[in-house]
Amino acid sequence: MTGLERTFDWMGPSNDSNDEQFGHVVELASIADADRFDAALVGEPFDRAVIGRKGASEGPAALRQHLAGTKTHHFDAGPVGSVADLGDVTLGDGESDSGTVADLQERVRTITERVHDTDAFPVFLGGDNSMTYPNAAPLLDEGTLGVLNFDAHLDVREVREGRGPTSGTPYRQLYEDGLDAYACVGARHFETSTGYAEYVREQGGEVVTAEEVGDDEVAAIDRALDAMGDVDRLYVSVDLDVLDASAAPGVSAPTPGGITTRELFRTLRLLGNEDRLAGFEVVECAPPLESDATNLTATAGARAIAHLLSARPSESDEPRDTEGRR
C-alpha cells in the first residue's frame, strides 16, 4: 500500500546554540498534521525512469542531510518559517522494484494529491524527473496551471508504446493532460533535438537559455513569468543538471555551460514570493555519481530549497517585496 515512511532524524550538526539550522527546526509530521506548517517536505526515492545514469533514488536522503546543516537565516528575509517532513513515499511489499513507471507515477500521485490538499506548501525531493508528472498533475484539477522548469533539457519526449514514461517525458505528459503554460529556464544548447524544441514552440511554451540567464537573471525570470500569462497556479521544478557540471557533477547528465548556483538561488527567490506558487521540487540529485565526498550537487539542491523557502510568506510575516524583503 502506498504511503509515507519517516526515514530521517532531523538534527542540526552545530553545537553552537546560536546556530539555528534546518536540522533544528524541521519537524517530523503526518499529512494529517501538515496544516500546522508553512511548508512540507516529501521524499520520492525512485530512479528507474532515468534515461541515463541512475543514482537519484538516493537523492532525498542526501538533500535532507545537507539541508539539516544549512542555517535558517537569510540576510534580507530572516529565518525561514515552519517546515514539516512527511517522510518518503513508500509502495510497500517490495513493489518499488516492480511494475511500470506509469504505475509508479499513478501510485505516487495518490500521495501528492493528499499533500496538495493541505495548507502547507509542498516541496518534493527527488528522485528522477519522471516524478514531476505526479507532483504537478493534481494542480490541473484545480484550475489553470503553469510550470517553470529549471533544466538543461526540455523533457517533452513522446511517451512511446512499449517503453512508457521516462525522466524525459513529464512535460509532454502534463501537456497532454491540459497544461496551460510552460517555460524552461537554463536550457542548454546542443542538449535538445529540433523536434522537441519545435513542439514546445507549437504549444506556446518559452525557452530561456543558460546564456540568457547569465546575461540577466532578473530579465530571464520576467520572460518566464510572462509566458505563464494569467494561470491560476504555478509549479516550479529544479532539475539539478541545469547547473554547470562544475557545480553539480552528481546528476545523470552533467554538461558544461550551465547556470551558476548564485543565478539559480536568486531566480528562485524571485519566484518564491509569487502568490500563485503552489509547489516546488528538486530532482535528479544522484549522490553515487559524484566522486567528491563533499557532494556539491546535494549541497546546491539543499540551498535551492532554503532560498525558495526563505522567500515564501509565513503566517507571521508582513508582506515582502520581490527580493523577499519585509
C-alpha positions as CSV (number, residue, x, y, z in Angstrom):
1,M,0.0,0.0,0.0
2,T,1.4,3.4,-1.0
3,G,2.2,5.6,2.0
4,L,4.8,7.8,3.6
5,E,7.6,6.5,5.8
6,R,9.8,8.5,8.1
7,T,13.4,7.9,7.0
8,F,15.5,10.8,8.5
9,D,16.1,12.0,12.0
10,W,16.5,15.8,11.8
11,M,19.2,17.4,13.9
12,G,21.5,20.4,13.5
13,P,25.2,19.3,13.4
14,S,26.4,22.5,15.1
15,N,26.7,22.6,18.9
16,D,26.7,26.4,19.0
17,S,23.3,27.4,20.4
18,N,23.2,30.5,18.2
19,D,23.5,28.4,15.0
20,E,19.9,27.6,14.2
21,Q,19.9,25.1,11.3
22,F,17.2,23.4,9.4
23,G,18.1,20.3,11.4
24,H,16.9,22.2,14.5
25,V,13.6,23.4,13.1
26,V,12.2,20.8,10.7
27,E,9.7,18.5,12.4
28,L,8.5,15.1,11.5
29,A,4.8,15.1,10.9
30,S,2.0,13.2,9.2
31,I,-0.2,14.5,6.3
32,A,-3.0,15.0,8.8
33,D,-0.8,17.4,10.8
34,A,0.7,19.3,7.7
35,D,-1.8,22.2,8.0
36,R,0.2,23.4,11.1
37,F,3.3,24.2,8.9
38,D,4.2,26.7,6.3
39,A,6.0,24.0,4.1
40,A,6.1,20.2,3.9
41,L,8.9,18.0,2.6
42,V,8.1,14.8,0.8
43,G,10.8,12.4,-0.5
44,E,10.5,10.3,-3.7
45,P,13.4,7.8,-3.8
46,F,12.8,6.5,-7.3
47,D,15.1,6.5,-10.3
48,R,14.2,3.6,-12.7
49,A,12.7,6.1,-15.2
50,V,16.2,7.7,-15.8
51,I,17.3,7.6,-19.4
52,G,21.0,7.9,-18.5
53,R,22.9,7.0,-15.3
54,K,21.0,6.1,-12.2
55,G,21.6,7.2,-8.6
56,A,18.8,9.7,-8.0
57,S,17.0,7.2,-5.7
58,E,19.5,8.3,-3.1
59,G,18.7,12.0,-3.7
60,P,16.1,12.6,-0.9
61,A,18.4,11.3,1.8
62,A,21.3,13.5,0.6
63,L,19.2,16.6,0.2
64,R,17.9,16.2,3.8
65,Q,21.4,15.6,5.1
66,H,22.7,18.8,3.5
67,L,19.7,20.8,4.3
68,A,19.9,19.8,8.0
69,G,23.3,21.5,8.3
70,T,22.2,24.7,6.5
71,K,21.5,27.7,8.7
72,T,17.9,29.1,8.5
73,H,18.8,32.8,8.3
74,H,18.7,34.8,5.1
75,F,20.1,38.4,5.4
76,D,17.1,40.0,3.7
77,A,14.3,37.7,4.9
78,G,15.4,36.5,8.3
79,P,14.8,32.9,9.3
80,V,12.5,30.5,7.3
81,G,9.1,29.6,8.5
82,S,7.9,26.3,10.0
83,V,8.8,23.2,8.0
84,A,7.5,19.6,8.3
85,D,9.0,16.4,6.9
86,L,6.2,14.0,5.9
87,G,8.7,11.2,5.0
88,D,9.4,9.2,1.8
89,V,6.8,7.8,-0.5
90,T,6.9,4.0,0.0
91,L,5.0,1.5,-2.0
92,G,5.2,-1.4,0.4
93,D,5.6,-5.1,-0.1
94,G,8.7,-4.7,-2.2
95,E,6.7,-3.2,-5.0
96,S,9.1,-0.3,-5.6
97,D,11.2,-2.5,-7.8
98,S,8.3,-3.9,-9.9
99,G,5.5,-2.6,-12.1
100,T,5.8,0.0,-14.8
101,V,6.9,3.7,-14.5
102,A,3.3,4.6,-15.3
103,D,2.0,2.5,-12.4
104,L,4.6,4.2,-10.1
105,Q,3.5,7.6,-11.2
106,E,-0.1,6.8,-10.6
107,R,0.6,5.4,-7.1
108,V,2.8,8.4,-6.2
109,R,0.0,10.7,-7.3
110,T,-2.3,9.2,-4.6
111,I,0.1,10.7,-2.1
112,T,0.8,14.0,-3.8
113,E,-2.9,14.7,-4.2
114,R,-3.3,14.5,-0.4
115,V,-0.2,16.7,0.1
116,H,-1.6,19.4,-2.2
117,D,-4.9,19.3,-0.3
118,T,-3.2,20.5,2.9
119,D,-2.4,24.1,3.7
120,A,1.3,23.5,3.7
121,F,3.5,24.5,0.7
122,P,4.7,21.2,-0.8
123,V,8.4,20.6,-1.5
124,F,9.2,17.3,-3.3
125,L,12.6,15.8,-3.0
126,G,13.6,13.6,-6.0
127,G,14.2,11.1,-7.3
128,D,14.2,11.3,-11.0
129,N,12.4,13.8,-13.3
130,S,9.5,11.4,-14.1
131,M,8.1,12.3,-10.6
132,T,7.4,15.8,-11.9
133,Y,4.2,14.4,-13.6
134,P,2.5,13.1,-10.4
135,N,3.8,16.0,-8.4
136,A,2.3,18.7,-10.6
137,A,-0.7,16.9,-12.3
138,P,-3.0,17.2,-9.3
139,L,-2.9,21.0,-9.7
140,L,-4.5,20.6,-13.1
141,D,-7.7,19.6,-11.3
142,E,-7.9,22.9,-9.5
143,G,-7.7,25.4,-12.4
144,T,-5.2,26.6,-14.9
145,L,-1.5,25.7,-14.3
146,G,1.9,26.9,-15.5
147,V,5.2,25.2,-14.9
148,L,8.6,26.8,-14.7
149,N,11.2,24.1,-15.4
150,F,14.8,24.8,-14.4
151,D,16.6,22.3,-16.6
152,A,19.3,21.7,-19.2
153,H,16.6,19.8,-21.2
154,L,13.0,20.4,-22.2
155,D,11.8,16.9,-21.1
156,V,9.0,16.8,-23.7
157,R,9.8,13.4,-25.2
158,E,7.0,11.3,-26.5
159,V,5.7,8.5,-24.3
160,R,6.4,5.6,-26.6
161,E,4.4,2.4,-26.7
162,G,6.3,-0.5,-25.1
163,R,8.5,1.8,-23.0
164,G,6.2,4.2,-21.3
165,P,7.1,7.3,-19.4
166,T,10.8,8.2,-18.7
167,S,12.6,11.0,-17.0
168,G,12.4,12.8,-20.3
169,T,8.6,12.8,-20.7
170,P,7.0,14.6,-17.8
171,Y,6.1,17.8,-19.5
172,R,4.7,16.1,-22.6
173,Q,2.5,14.1,-20.2
174,L,1.4,17.3,-18.4
175,Y,0.7,19.0,-21.8
176,E,-1.4,16.0,-22.8
177,D,-3.4,16.4,-19.6
178,G,-4.1,20.1,-20.2
179,L,-1.0,22.1,-19.0
180,D,-1.7,25.7,-19.8
181,A,1.8,27.3,-19.8
182,Y,5.4,26.1,-19.7
183,A,8.8,27.7,-19.6
184,C,12.2,26.1,-19.5
185,V,14.8,28.2,-17.7
186,G,18.5,27.5,-18.2
187,A,18.1,25.3,-21.3
188,R,21.5,24.2,-22.8
189,H,22.3,24.4,-26.5
190,F,23.0,21.0,-28.1
191,E,21.1,19.2,-25.5
192,T,17.7,19.1,-27.1
193,S,16.5,17.8,-30.5
194,T,14.9,20.2,-33.0
195,G,11.6,18.3,-32.9
196,Y,11.2,18.8,-29.2
197,A,12.1,22.5,-29.4
198,E,9.5,22.9,-32.1
199,Y,7.0,21.1,-30.0
200,V,7.4,23.5,-27.1
201,R,7.1,26.5,-29.5
202,E,3.9,25.0,-31.0
203,Q,2.4,24.7,-27.6
204,G,3.2,28.3,-26.8
205,G,6.0,27.5,-24.4
206,E,9.0,29.6,-23.6
207,V,12.7,28.6,-23.7
208,V,15.2,30.8,-21.7
209,T,18.7,29.6,-22.3
210,A,21.5,29.3,-19.8
211,E,23.3,32.1,-21.6
212,E,20.3,34.4,-21.2
213,V,20.1,33.6,-17.5
214,G,23.8,34.5,-17.3
215,D,23.3,37.8,-19.1
216,D,20.5,39.0,-16.8
217,E,18.7,36.6,-14.4
218,V,16.0,39.1,-13.5
219,A,15.1,39.6,-17.1
220,A,15.2,35.8,-17.7
221,I,12.7,35.2,-14.9
222,D,10.5,38.1,-16.1
223,R,10.3,36.3,-19.5
224,A,9.5,33.0,-17.9
225,L,6.7,34.6,-15.8
226,D,5.3,36.5,-18.8
227,A,5.0,33.1,-20.5
228,M,2.8,31.9,-17.6
229,G,0.1,34.5,-18.6
230,D,-2.7,34.6,-16.1
231,V,-2.7,31.0,-15.0
232,D,-4.2,30.3,-11.5
233,R,-1.2,28.4,-10.2
234,L,2.5,28.0,-10.7
235,Y,4.7,24.9,-10.1
236,V,8.5,25.2,-10.1
237,S,10.8,22.3,-10.8
238,V,14.6,22.3,-10.4
239,D,16.5,19.5,-12.3
240,L,19.9,20.0,-10.9
241,D,21.5,19.3,-14.3
242,V,20.5,23.0,-15.0
243,L,23.7,23.9,-13.1
244,D,27.1,23.8,-14.7
245,A,28.8,20.4,-14.4
246,S,31.4,22.0,-12.1
247,A,28.7,22.9,-9.6
248,A,26.6,19.8,-9.9
249,P,28.6,16.7,-11.1
250,G,26.3,14.3,-9.3
251,V,23.5,14.2,-11.9
252,S,22.5,11.8,-14.6
253,A,23.8,14.0,-17.4
254,P,26.3,16.7,-16.3
255,T,27.4,19.0,-19.0
256,P,29.3,22.3,-19.3
257,G,27.7,25.7,-20.0
258,G,25.1,25.6,-17.2
259,I,23.9,28.3,-14.9
260,T,25.7,29.1,-11.7
261,T,24.4,28.3,-8.2
262,R,24.2,32.1,-7.5
263,E,22.0,32.6,-10.6
264,L,19.8,29.7,-9.5
265,F,19.4,30.9,-6.0
266,R,18.5,34.4,-7.0
267,T,15.9,33.3,-9.6
268,L,14.3,31.0,-7.0
269,R,14.0,33.8,-4.5
270,L,12.3,35.9,-7.2
271,L,9.8,33.1,-7.7
272,G,9.4,32.2,-4.1
273,N,7.3,35.3,-3.3
274,E,4.8,34.6,-6.1
275,D,1.3,34.4,-4.7
276,R,0.4,31.7,-7.3
277,L,3.2,29.4,-6.4
278,A,1.6,26.0,-5.4
279,G,4.5,23.6,-5.4
280,F,8.3,23.1,-5.7
281,E,10.6,20.2,-6.4
282,V,14.3,19.4,-6.6
283,V,15.0,16.3,-8.8
284,E,17.9,14.4,-10.3
285,C,20.2,14.6,-7.3
286,A,22.3,11.4,-7.7
287,P,25.0,11.2,-4.9
288,P,26.6,8.0,-6.1
289,L,27.6,9.7,-9.4
290,E,29.7,12.3,-7.6
291,S,33.2,11.3,-6.5
292,D,33.8,14.3,-4.2
293,A,32.8,13.4,-0.6
294,T,31.5,17.0,-0.1
295,N,28.7,16.3,-2.6
296,L,28.4,19.7,-4.3
297,T,25.2,18.6,-6.0
298,A,23.2,17.8,-2.9
299,T,24.6,20.9,-1.2
300,A,23.4,23.0,-4.1
301,G,20.0,21.3,-4.1
302,A,19.6,21.9,-0.4
303,R,20.5,25.5,-0.7
304,A,18.0,25.9,-3.6
305,I,15.3,24.7,-1.2
306,A,16.4,27.1,1.5
307,H,16.5,30.1,-0.8
308,L,13.0,29.4,-2.2
309,L,11.5,28.8,1.3
310,S,13.1,32.0,2.6
311,A,11.1,34.0,0.1
312,R,7.8,32.2,1.0
313,P,5.4,34.2,3.2
314,S,4.7,32.6,6.6
315,E,1.7,33.2,8.8
316,S,3.7,35.6,11.0
317,D,5.2,37.5,8.1
318,E,4.5,41.0,6.9
319,P,4.2,41.4,3.1
320,R,7.6,41.1,1.2
321,D,8.9,42.7,-2.0
322,T,10.1,40.6,-5.0
323,E,13.5,40.1,-3.3
324,G,11.9,38.8,-0.2
325,R,12.5,41.9,2.0
326,R,9.8,42.8,4.5
